[in-house]
Amino acid sequence: MRKLGRLGRIPAVSVIIPTYNRDEPLRKTLKSLLAQDYPNFEIIVVDQSDKKFPEKEKFLKKYKEKITYFKIAPPNLPAARNFGVKKAKGEIVIFCDDDVVVKRGWISGHVENYSDSRVGAVAGRVITKGQKIEPNFRGVGKISWWGKVAGGYSSKIPQEIGNLIGCNMSFRKKVLESVGGFDEKFIGNALREETDVALRIKKLGWKIVFSPKPQLVHLRAETGGCRKGKNRLGWYKDFFHNEAYFCLKHISWFWWPVFWLTRWQWFLRCMFGFGREVSWRSIITPFAGIAAGIRDFRGVRAVGASREIGEVVVLIWLGFVFGCYFLSWMRHLVEK
């Protein structure tokens, strides 16, 4: 086991794996975790699957002394994370996806960063199957004023960062609890959930760091988890819901137009689907998602009259912009 630097002791660690409708990828993840040499950790699997996988059940039964298994419903990734934290015995909680393979020393690589008493959370290095590796990337996880988030989690350069990555992140349990855990209003694909919790942790004055030592390979399983699957429009509705909810929660109204303009490609992907599906339902899905996100935001926080007006203006503006684009597109087709 690698040394834990200035920490001076071996804290208890809980590794939490939320899973949804995955079998073989989950087993690969668990096998790599069982091979870790850290002497004081537990593995918690929080399963929200609505399908049965006999091989997975057999594997979990075989290792029931080493893996604590829970089955909960309905599917919600932040809820699964929060459930795992409540059951966790460790003072440090580490999250990974159910389709990763962790490298040797992964747990120790996370833990040693907490020798700095100012560190509240850590993001580890991620090598994603099929994606470019950027070993010299600086500015990992940087968040702009208008909500654009940088990647770069394949970097080999340790640095302080503003964001986390859900498939490889850890927290002091007390810090995560102090901010109320993950926000369960982030639904479906749960995009922005880790950015939301990172911003709340930073607001309390804690540091978030990126370390290349806790490294894993993200296999990106094609099915299960938060993948689109067959319900493409449902995925996009959740995407726009989460974007709207995040925007209202964290982005100054001054940056709203920029926030939404930088998502024009997502609008087009949803509305026109690269020619695979174009319908009135696909056209209205982004706006239905945005409206749902606004309703959820209003449900958890009182919204002043000026902000309500701002929300309406944004929706009208978006409708006008994309309405004009749609009419232009239709005209182009007719002229052809």
C-alpha positions as YAML, in Angstrom:
chain: A
units: angstrom
residues:
- id: 1
  name: MET
  ca: [0.00, 0.00, 0.00]
- id: 2
  name: ARG
  ca: [1.33, 3.46, -0.84]
- id: 3
  name: LYS
  ca: [2.06, 5.80, 2.05]
- id: 4
  name: LEU
  ca: [-0.61, 8.27, 3.09]
- id: 5
  name: GLY
  ca: [1.71, 11.23, 3.26]
- id: 6
  name: ARG
  ca: [1.21, 13.61, 6.21]
- id: 7
  name: LEU
  ca: [-2.17, 12.16, 7.20]
- id: 8
  name: GLY
  ca: [-0.44, 10.07, 9.85]
- id: 9
  name: ARG
  ca: [-3.23, 7.51, 10.18]
- id: 10
  name: ILE
  ca: [-5.49, 5.27, 8.14]
- id: 11
  name: PRO
  ca: [-9.05, 6.69, 8.12]
- id: 12
  name: ALA
  ca: [-12.06, 4.50, 7.43]
- id: 13
  name: VAL
  ca: [-13.29, 4.79, 3.84]
- id: 14
  name: SER
  ca: [-16.65, 3.95, 2.27]
- id: 15
  name: VAL
  ca: [-16.72, 3.32, -1.48]
- id: 16
  name: ILE
  ca: [-20.24, 3.92, -2.80]
- id: 17
  name: ILE
  ca: [-21.42, 2.64, -6.18]
- id: 18
  name: PRO
  ca: [-24.87, 3.63, -7.41]
- id: 19
  name: THR
  ca: [-25.98, 1.22, -10.16]
- id: 20
  name: TYR
  ca: [-28.84, 1.00, -12.62]
- id: 21
  name: ASN
  ca: [-29.47, -1.92, -15.00]
- id: 22
  name: ARG
  ca: [-25.87, -3.02, -15.34]
- id: 23
  name: ASP
  ca: [-24.45, -6.50, -14.90]
- id: 24
  name: GLU
  ca: [-21.02, -7.29, -16.37]
- id: 25
  name: PRO
  ca: [-19.68, -3.70, -16.11]
- id: 26
  name: LEU
  ca: [-20.65, -3.61, -12.43]
- id: 27
  name: ARG
  ca: [-18.92, -6.92, -11.77]
- id: 28
  name: LYS
  ca: [-15.75, -5.61, -13.44]
- id: 29
  name: THR
  ca: [-15.91, -2.54, -11.20]
- id: 30
  name: LEU
  ca: [-16.35, -4.62, -8.06]
- id: 31
  name: LYS
  ca: [-13.52, -7.00, -8.96]
- id: 32
  name: SER
  ca: [-11.12, -4.07, -9.32]
- id: 33
  name: LEU
  ca: [-12.27, -2.68, -5.96]
- id: 34
  name: LEU
  ca: [-11.86, -6.02, -4.20]
- id: 35
  name: ALA
  ca: [-8.23, -6.04, -5.38]
- id: 36
  name: GLN
  ca: [-7.46, -2.74, -3.60]
- id: 37
  name: ASP
  ca: [-4.80, -2.96, -0.88]
- id: 38
  name: TYR
  ca: [-6.22, -0.26, 1.40]
- id: 39
  name: PRO
  ca: [-6.68, -1.86, 4.84]
- id: 40
  name: ASN
  ca: [-9.77, -0.05, 6.13]
- id: 41
  name: PHE
  ca: [-12.60, 0.29, 3.62]
- id: 42
  name: GLU
  ca: [-16.09, -0.95, 2.86]
- id: 43
  name: ILE
  ca: [-17.93, -1.29, -0.45]
- id: 44
  name: ILE
  ca: [-21.56, -0.17, -0.67]
- id: 45
  name: VAL
  ca: [-23.67, -0.92, -3.75]
- id: 46
  name: VAL
  ca: [-26.92, 1.01, -4.10]
- id: 47
  name: ASP
  ca: [-28.98, -0.70, -6.79]
- id: 48
  name: GLN
  ca: [-31.94, 1.02, -8.47]
- id: 49
  name: SER
  ca: [-32.29, -1.47, -11.33]
- id: 50
  name: ASP
  ca: [-35.70, -2.45, -12.63]
- id: 51
  name: LYS
  ca: [-34.32, -5.58, -14.34]
- id: 52
  name: LYS
  ca: [-32.95, -8.81, -12.91]
- id: 53
  name: PHE
  ca: [-29.42, -10.04, -13.61]
- id: 54
  name: PRO
  ca: [-28.75, -13.57, -12.31]
- id: 55
  name: GLU
  ca: [-24.97, -13.34, -12.76]
- id: 56
  name: LYS
  ca: [-24.84, -10.11, -10.81]
- id: 57
  name: GLU
  ca: [-26.93, -11.60, -8.00]
- id: 58
  name: LYS
  ca: [-24.65, -14.66, -7.87]
- id: 59
  name: PHE
  ca: [-21.55, -12.44, -7.69]
- id: 60
  name: LEU
  ca: [-22.98, -10.28, -4.91]
- id: 61
  name: LYS
  ca: [-23.98, -13.35, -2.94]
- id: 62
  name: LYS
  ca: [-20.48, -14.77, -3.29]
- id: 63
  name: TYR
  ca: [-18.91, -11.61, -1.86]
- id: 64
  name: LYS
  ca: [-21.64, -10.67, 0.62]
- id: 65
  name: GLU
  ca: [-19.06, -10.49, 3.44]
- id: 66
  name: LYS
  ca: [-17.13, -7.79, 1.56]
- id: 67
  name: ILE
  ca: [-19.90, -5.94, -0.31]
- id: 68
  name: THR
  ca: [-22.88, -4.30, 1.39]
- id: 69
  name: TYR
  ca: [-25.82, -4.34, -1.00]
- id: 70
  name: PHE
  ca: [-29.00, -2.24, -0.96]
- id: 71
  name: LYS
  ca: [-31.91, -2.19, -3.39]
- id: 72
  name: ILE
  ca: [-33.96, 1.02, -3.50]
- id: 73
  name: ALA
  ca: [-36.48, 2.70, -5.80]
- id: 74
  name: PRO
  ca: [-37.39, 4.77, -7.74]
- id: 75
  name: PRO
  ca: [-34.27, 5.49, -9.85]
- id: 76
  name: ASN
  ca: [-32.60, 8.79, -8.97]
- id: 77
  name: LEU
  ca: [-28.81, 9.09, -8.96]
- id: 78
  name: PRO
  ca: [-28.48, 11.84, -6.31]
- id: 79
  name: ALA
  ca: [-30.91, 9.91, -4.08]
- id: 80
  name: ALA
  ca: [-28.79, 6.77, -4.45]
- id: 81
  name: ARG
  ca: [-25.67, 8.74, -3.49]
- id: 82
  name: ASN
  ca: [-27.40, 10.23, -0.43]
- id: 83
  name: PHE
  ca: [-28.67, 6.82, 0.63]
- id: 84
  name: GLY
  ca: [-25.14, 5.43, 0.39]
- id: 85
  name: VAL
  ca: [-23.76, 8.28, 2.50]
- id: 86
  name: LYS
  ca: [-26.33, 7.61, 5.23]
- id: 87
  name: LYS
  ca: [-25.26, 3.97, 5.36]
- id: 88
  name: ALA
  ca: [-21.54, 4.73, 5.16]
- id: 89
  name: LYS
  ca: [-19.33, 4.11, 8.19]
- id: 90
  name: GLY
  ca: [-16.24, 5.82, 6.78]
- id: 91
  name: GLU
  ca: [-15.16, 9.39, 7.46]
- id: 92
  name: ILE
  ca: [-14.22, 9.63, 3.78]
- id: 93
  name: VAL
  ca: [-16.71, 8.59, 1.10]
- id: 94
  name: ILE
  ca: [-15.61, 7.82, -2.45]
- id: 95
  name: PHE
  ca: [-17.96, 7.51, -5.41]
- id: 96
  name: CYS
  ca: [-17.34, 5.67, -8.64]
- id: 97
  name: ASP
  ca: [-19.60, 4.64, -11.51]
- id: 98
  name: ASP
  ca: [-20.78, 1.10, -12.17]
- id: 99
  name: ASP
  ca: [-18.76, 0.83, -15.40]
- id: 100
  name: VAL
  ca: [-15.21, 1.63, -14.33]
- id: 101
  name: VAL
  ca: [-12.02, -0.26, -13.52]
- id: 102
  name: VAL
  ca: [-10.02, 1.34, -10.72]
- id: 103
  name: LYS
  ca: [-6.24, 1.18, -10.75]
- id: 104
  name: ARG
  ca: [-4.01, -0.07, -7.95]
- id: 105
  name: GLY
  ca: [-3.74, 2.40, -5.08]
- id: 106
  name: TRP
  ca: [-6.96, 4.15, -6.09]
- id: 107
  name: ILE
  ca: [-8.36, 4.46, -2.57]
- id: 108
  name: SER
  ca: [-5.02, 5.54, -1.07]
- id: 109
  name: GLY
  ca: [-4.69, 8.08, -3.89]
- id: 110
  name: HIS
  ca: [-7.90, 9.75, -2.76]
- id: 111
  name: VAL
  ca: [-7.21, 9.53, 0.97]
- id: 112
  name: GLU
  ca: [-3.74, 11.10, 0.95]
- id: 113
  name: ASN
  ca: [-5.18, 14.40, -0.30]
- id: 114
  name: TYR
  ca: [-7.01, 14.83, 2.99]
- id: 115
  name: SER
  ca: [-3.73, 15.35, 4.83]
- id: 116
  name: ASP
  ca: [-4.50, 18.99, 3.97]
- id: 117
  name: SER
  ca: [-7.18, 19.97, 6.49]
- id: 118
  name: ARG
  ca: [-8.59, 22.53, 4.03]
- id: 119
  name: VAL
  ca: [-9.52, 19.92, 1.41]
- id: 120
  name: GLY
  ca: [-13.20, 18.98, 1.42]
- id: 121
  name: ALA
  ca: [-13.42, 17.01, -1.83]
- id: 122
  name: VAL
  ca: [-11.19, 15.33, -4.42]
- id: 123
  name: ALA
  ca: [-11.57, 14.45, -8.10]
- id: 124
  name: GLY
  ca: [-9.41, 11.66, -9.50]
- id: 125
  name: ARG
  ca: [-7.95, 10.99, -12.92]
- id: 126
  name: VAL
  ca: [-10.28, 9.45, -15.51]
- id: 127
  name: ILE
  ca: [-9.19, 7.71, -18.70]
- id: 128
  name: THR
  ca: [-12.35, 7.37, -20.77]
- id: 129
  name: LYS
  ca: [-12.63, 4.70, -23.41]
- id: 130
  name: GLY
  ca: [-12.60, 6.28, -26.89]
- id: 131
  name: GLN
  ca: [-11.76, 9.80, -25.71]
- id: 132
  name: LYS
  ca: [-8.63, 11.91, -26.10]
- id: 133
  name: ILE
  ca: [-6.09, 11.86, -23.24]
- id: 134
  name: GLU
  ca: [-4.79, 15.30, -22.18]
- id: 135
  name: PRO
  ca: [-1.92, 14.67, -19.73]
- id: 136
  name: ASN
  ca: [-0.78, 18.31, -19.58]
- id: 137
  name: PHE
  ca: [-4.20, 19.94, -19.21]
- id: 138
  name: ARG
  ca: [-4.41, 22.87, -16.80]
- id: 139
  name: GLY
  ca: [-7.70, 24.38, -15.71]
- id: 140
  name: VAL
  ca: [-9.34, 21.02, -14.95]
- id: 141
  name: GLY
  ca: [-13.00, 21.46, -14.00]
- id: 142
  name: LYS
  ca: [-12.93, 25.24, -14.44]
- id: 143
  name: ILE
  ca: [-16.39, 26.82, -14.33]
- id: 144
  name: SER
  ca: [-17.07, 30.05, -16.22]
- id: 145
  name: TRP
  ca: [-19.42, 32.80, -15.02]
- id: 146
  name: TRP
  ca: [-22.02, 31.56, -17.50]
- id: 147
  name: GLY
  ca: [-21.81, 27.94, -16.37]
- id: 148
  name: LYS
  ca: [-19.52, 26.39, -18.96]
- id: 149
  name: VAL
  ca: [-17.53, 23.57, -17.39]
- id: 150
  name: ALA
  ca: [-14.08, 22.47, -18.57]
- id: 151
  name: GLY
  ca: [-13.08, 18.81, -18.63]
- id: 152
  name: GLY
  ca: [-9.47, 17.69, -18.64]
- id: 153
  name: TYR
  ca: [-9.80, 14.95, -16.01]
- id: 154
  name: SER
  ca: [-7.23, 12.84, -17.85]
- id: 155
  name: SER
  ca: [-4.56, 15.35, -16.81]
- id: 156
  name: LYS
  ca: [-1.49, 14.31, -14.84]
- id: 157
  name: ILE
  ca: [-1.11, 17.72, -13.19]
- id: 158
  name: PRO
  ca: [-2.32, 18.07, -9.56]
- id: 159
  name: GLN
  ca: [-4.27, 21.31, -9.11]
- id: 160
  name: GLU
  ca: [-7.04, 23.04, -7.22]
- id: 161
  name: ILE
  ca: [-10.30, 22.89, -9.17]
- id: 162
  name: GLY
  ca: [-13.88, 24.19, -9.10]
- id: 163
  name: ASN
  ca: [-15.80, 21.12, -10.21]
- id: 164
  name: LEU
  ca: [-15.97, 17.37, -9.67]
- id: 165
  name: ILE
  ca: [-16.51, 14.34, -11.90]
- id: 166
  name: GLY
  ca: [-19.18, 11.91, -10.78]
- id: 167
  name: CYS
  ca: [-17.41, 8.69, -11.77]
- id: 168
  name: ASN
  ca: [-14.32, 9.40, -9.61]
- id: 169
  name: MET
  ca: [-14.79, 11.75, -6.66]
- id: 170
  name: SER
  ca: [-14.48, 11.70, -2.88]
- id: 171
  name: PHE
  ca: [-15.53, 13.81, 0.10]
- id: 172
  name: ARG
  ca: [-15.04, 14.25, 3.78]
- id: 173
  name: LYS
  ca: [-18.34, 12.80, 4.92]
- id: 174
  name: LYS
  ca: [-18.91, 15.66, 7.36]
- id: 175
  name: VAL
  ca: [-18.45, 18.21, 4.55]
- id: 176
  name: LEU
  ca: [-20.94, 16.46, 2.28]
- id: 177
  name: GLU
  ca: [-23.44, 16.27, 5.12]
- id: 178
  name: SER
  ca: [-22.91, 19.93, 6.02]
- id: 179
  name: VAL
  ca: [-24.12, 21.04, 2.56]
- id: 180
  name: GLY
  ca: [-27.13, 18.73, 2.68]
- id: 181
  name: GLY
  ca: [-25.74, 16.06, 0.36]
- id: 182
  name: PHE
  ca: [-26.66, 15.83, -3.31]
- id: 183
  name: ASP
  ca: [-29.67, 17.73, -4.60]
- id: 184
  name: GLU
  ca: [-32.30, 15.16, -5.59]
- id: 185
  name: LYS
  ca: [-34.04, 17.68, -7.85]
- id: 186
  name: PHE
  ca: [-31.45, 16.77, -10.51]
- id: 187
  name: ILE
  ca: [-33.38, 14.02, -12.24]
- id: 188
  name: GLY
  ca: [-32.90, 11.36, -14.92]
- id: 189
  name: ASN
  ca: [-29.36, 11.70, -16.29]
- id: 190
  name: ALA
  ca: [-28.65, 13.95, -13.24]
- id: 191
  name: LEU
  ca: [-26.31, 16.17, -15.25]
- id: 192
  name: ARG
  ca: [-24.97, 19.07, -13.15]
- id: 193
  name: GLU
  ca: [-25.43, 17.26, -9.82]
- id: 194
  name: GLU
  ca: [-21.70, 17.12, -9.09]
- id: 195
  name: THR
  ca: [-21.17, 20.72, -10.23]
- id: 196
  name: ASP
  ca: [-23.98, 21.81, -7.92]
- id: 197
  name: VAL
  ca: [-22.50, 20.08, -4.88]
- id: 198
  name: ALA
  ca: [-19.00, 21.34, -5.74]
- id: 199
  name: LEU
  ca: [-20.20, 24.96, -5.82]
- id: 200
  name: ARG
  ca: [-21.94, 24.56, -2.48]
- id: 201
  name: ILE
  ca: [-18.80, 23.06, -0.91]
- id: 202
  name: LYS
  ca: [-16.61, 25.86, -2.29]
- id: 203
  name: LYS
  ca: [-19.07, 28.41, -0.94]
- id: 204
  name: LEU
  ca: [-18.36, 27.15, 2.58]
- id: 205
  name: GLY
  ca: [-14.65, 27.77, 2.05]
- id: 206
  name: TRP
  ca: [-13.42, 24.21, 1.44]
- id: 207
  name: LYS
  ca: [-10.84, 23.39, -1.22]
- id: 208
  name: ILE
  ca: [-11.52, 20.93, -4.02]
- id: 209
  name: VAL
  ca: [-8.46, 19.38, -5.61]
- id: 210
  name: PHE
  ca: [-7.70, 17.22, -8.60]
- id: 211
  name: SER
  ca: [-5.20, 14.41, -8.11]
- id: 212
  name: PRO
  ca: [-3.96, 12.08, -10.89]
- id: 213
  name: LYS
  ca: [-3.05, 9.38, -8.36]
- id: 214
  name: PRO
  ca: [-6.54, 7.89, -7.85]
- id: 215
  name: GLN
  ca: [-6.87, 6.77, -11.47]
- id: 216
  name: LEU
  ca: [-9.55, 4.70, -13.15]
- id: 217
  name: VAL
  ca: [-10.65, 3.68, -16.63]
- id: 218
  name: HIS
  ca: [-14.21, 4.63, -17.55]
- id: 219
  name: LEU
  ca: [-15.58, 1.89, -19.80]
- id: 220
  name: ARG
  ca: [-18.67, 3.87, -20.85]
- id: 221
  name: ALA
  ca: [-21.08, 0.94, -21.01]
- id: 222
  name: GLU
  ca: [-23.55, 1.48, -23.84]
- id: 223
  name: THR
  ca: [-26.65, 0.63, -21.83]
- id: 224
  name: GLY
  ca: [-27.87, 1.18, -18.28]
- id: 225
  name: GLY
  ca: [-26.76, 3.98, -16.00]
- id: 226
  name: CYS
  ca: [-27.60, 7.43, -17.33]
- id: 227
  name: ARG
  ca: [-27.34, 6.59, -21.05]
- id: 228
  name: LYS
  ca: [-30.09, 7.79, -23.41]
- id: 229
  name: GLY
  ca: [-31.32, 4.32, -24.34]
- id: 230
  name: LYS
  ca: [-34.52, 4.17, -26.38]
- id: 231
  name: ASN
  ca: [-36.16, 7.16, -24.69]
- id: 232
  name: ARG
  ca: [-34.15, 9.84, -26.46]
- id: 233
  name: LEU
  ca: [-36.62, 12.67, -25.88]
- id: 234
  name: GLY
  ca: [-37.07, 11.73, -22.24]
- id: 235
  name: TRP
  ca: [-33.31, 12.01, -21.79]
- id: 236
  name: TYR
  ca: [-33.29, 15.47, -23.41]
- id: 237
  name: LYS
  ca: [-36.24, 16.65, -21.34]
- id: 238
  name: ASP
  ca: [-34.31, 15.71, -18.19]
- id: 239
  name: PHE
  ca: [-31.21, 17.40, -19.61]
- id: 240
  name: PHE
  ca: [-33.00, 20.73, -20.12]
- id: 241
  name: HIS
  ca: [-34.77, 20.39, -16.77]
- id: 242
  name: ASN
  ca: [-31.41, 20.02, -15.03]
- id: 243
  name: GLU
  ca: [-29.84, 22.85, -17.00]
- id: 244
  name: ALA
  ca: [-32.71, 25.23, -16.15]
- id: 245
  name: TYR
  ca: [-32.69, 24.22, -12.49]
- id: 246
  name: PHE
  ca: [-28.91, 24.66, -12.26]
- id: 247
  name: CYS
  ca: [-29.06, 28.00, -14.10]
- id: 248
  name: LEU
  ca: [-31.62, 29.45, -11.70]
- id: 249
  name: LYS
  ca: [-29.80, 28.10, -8.68]
- id: 250
  name: HIS
  ca: [-26.27, 29.23, -9.49]
- id: 251
  name: ILE
  ca: [-26.01, 31.56, -12.50]
- id: 252
  name: SER
  ca: [-26.52, 35.30, -12.24]
- id: 253
  name: TRP
  ca: [-29.45, 36.54, -14.38]
- id: 254
  name: PHE
  ca: [-26.95, 38.73, -16.28]
- id: 255
  name: TRP
  ca: [-25.37, 35.59, -17.77]
- id: 256
  name: TRP
  ca: [-28.61, 33.75, -18.62]
- id: 257
  name: PRO
  ca: [-28.61, 34.66, -22.34]
- id: 258
  name: VAL
  ca: [-24.99, 33.45, -22.69]
- id: 259
  name: PHE
  ca: [-25.78, 30.31, -20.68]
- id: 260
  name: TRP
  ca: [-28.55, 29.31, -23.10]
- id: 261
  name: LEU
  ca: [-26.85, 30.49, -26.29]
- id: 262
  name: THR
  ca: [-23.92, 28.19, -25.55]
- id: 263
  name: ARG
  ca: [-26.36, 25.26, -25.55]
- id: 264
  name: TRP
  ca: [-27.67, 25.82, -29.06]
- id: 265
  name: GLN
  ca: [-26.22, 22.50, -30.27]
- id: 266
  name: TRP
  ca: [-28.18, 20.63, -27.59]
- id: 267
  name: PHE
  ca: [-31.37, 22.31, -28.72]
- id: 268
  name: LEU
  ca: [-30.75, 21.25, -32.30]
- id: 269
  name: ARG
  ca: [-29.82, 17.69, -31.32]
- id: 270
  name: CYS
  ca: [-33.06, 17.34, -29.42]
- id: 271
  name: MET
  ca: [-35.34, 19.13, -31.86]
- id: 272
  name: PHE
  ca: [-34.01, 17.66, -35.08]
- id: 273
  name: GLY
  ca: [-32.13, 14.57, -33.91]
- id: 274
  name: PHE
  ca: [-29.70, 14.60, -36.87]
- id: 275
  name: GLY
  ca: [-32.68, 13.69, -39.05]
- id: 276
  name: ARG
  ca: [-33.64, 10.60, -37.03]
- id: 277
  name: GLU
  ca: [-36.69, 12.10, -35.41]
- id: 278
  name: VAL
  ca: [-38.36, 15.41, -36.17]
- id: 279
  name: SER
  ca: [-41.79, 16.00, -34.71]
- id: 280
  name: TRP
  ca: [-43.74, 18.57, -32.76]
- id: 281
  name: ARG
  ca: [-42.83, 16.59, -29.64]
- id: 282
  name: SER
  ca: [-39.12, 16.87, -30.39]
- id: 283
  name: ILE
  ca: [-39.54, 20.61, -31.04]
- id: 284
  name: ILE
  ca: [-41.24, 21.33, -27.72]
- id: 285
  name: THR
  ca: [-39.19, 18.94, -25.55]
- id: 286
  name: PRO
  ca: [-36.44, 21.49, -24.67]
- id: 287
  name: PHE
  ca: [-39.03, 24.04, -23.56]
- id: 288
  name: ALA
  ca: [-41.02, 21.46, -21.62]
- id: 289
  name: GLY
  ca: [-37.81, 20.49, -19.80]
- id: 290
  name: ILE
  ca: [-36.94, 24.11, -19.05]
- id: 291
  name: ALA
  ca: [-40.43, 24.79, -17.73]
- id: 292
  name: ALA
  ca: [-40.19, 21.71, -15.47]
- id: 293
  name: GLY
  ca: [-36.82, 22.89, -14.15]
- id: 294
  name: ILE
  ca: [-38.29, 26.32, -13.34]
- id: 295
  name: ARG
  ca: [-41.21, 24.69, -11.50]
- id: 296
  name: ASP
  ca: [-38.83, 22.56, -9.42]
- id: 297
  name: PHE
  ca: [-36.72, 25.58, -8.55]
- id: 298
  name: ARG
  ca: [-39.79, 27.47, -7.42]
- id: 299
  name: GLY
  ca: [-40.78, 24.48, -5.34]
- id: 300
  name: VAL
  ca: [-37.61, 24.64, -3.20]
- id: 301
  name: ARG
  ca: [-37.05, 28.38, -3.00]
- id: 302
  name: ALA
  ca: [-39.25, 31.46, -2.93]
- id: 303
  name: VAL
  ca: [-38.80, 33.42, -6.16]
- id: 304
  name: GLY
  ca: [-39.13, 37.17, -6.20]
- id: 305
  name: ALA
  ca: [-41.30, 38.94, -8.77]
- id: 306
  name: SER
  ca: [-38.33, 40.32, -10.70]
- id: 307
  name: ARG
  ca: [-36.82, 36.85, -11.04]
- id: 308
  name: GLU
  ca: [-40.16, 35.41, -12.20]
- id: 309
  name: ILE
  ca: [-40.32, 38.07, -14.90]
- id: 310
  name: GLY
  ca: [-36.75, 37.22, -15.87]
- id: 311
  name: GLU
  ca: [-37.66, 33.55, -16.24]
- id: 312
  name: VAL
  ca: [-40.60, 34.39, -18.49]
- id: 313
  name: VAL
  ca: [-38.45, 36.70, -20.59]
- id: 314
  name: VAL
  ca: [-35.83, 33.97, -21.03]
- id: 315
  name: LEU
  ca: [-38.46, 31.44, -22.13]
- id: 316
  name: ILE
  ca: [-40.02, 33.89, -24.59]
- id: 317
  name: TRP
  ca: [-36.59, 34.80, -25.92]
- id: 318
  name: LEU
  ca: [-35.66, 31.15, -26.37]
- id: 319
  name: GLY
  ca: [-38.97, 30.41, -28.05]
- id: 320
  name: PHE
  ca: [-38.48, 33.32, -30.43]
- id: 321
  name: VAL
  ca: [-34.89, 32.39, -31.35]
- id: 322
  name: PHE
  ca: [-35.59, 28.73, -32.02]
- id: 323
  name: GLY
  ca: [-38.96, 29.49, -33.58]
- id: 324
  name: CYS
  ca: [-37.17, 31.69, -36.12]
- id: 325
  name: TYR
  ca: [-34.61, 28.95, -36.71]
- id: 326
  name: PHE
  ca: [-37.35, 26.38, -37.27]
- id: 327
  name: LEU
  ca: [-39.21, 28.60, -39.75]
- id: 328
  name: SER
  ca: [-35.97, 29.29, -41.59]
- id: 329
  name: TRP
  ca: [-35.24, 25.57, -41.73]
- id: 330
  name: MET
  ca: [-38.72, 24.79, -43.05]
- id: 331
  name: ARG
  ca: [-38.42, 27.53, -45.67]
- id: 332
  name: HIS
  ca: [-35.11, 26.08, -46.77]
- id: 333
  name: LEU
  ca: [-36.71, 22.65, -47.22]
- id: 334
  name: VAL
  ca: [-39.60, 24.10, -49.23]
- id: 335
  name: GLU
  ca: [-37.27, 26.03, -51.53]
- id: 336
  name: LYS
  ca: [-35.32, 22.85, -52.16]
...
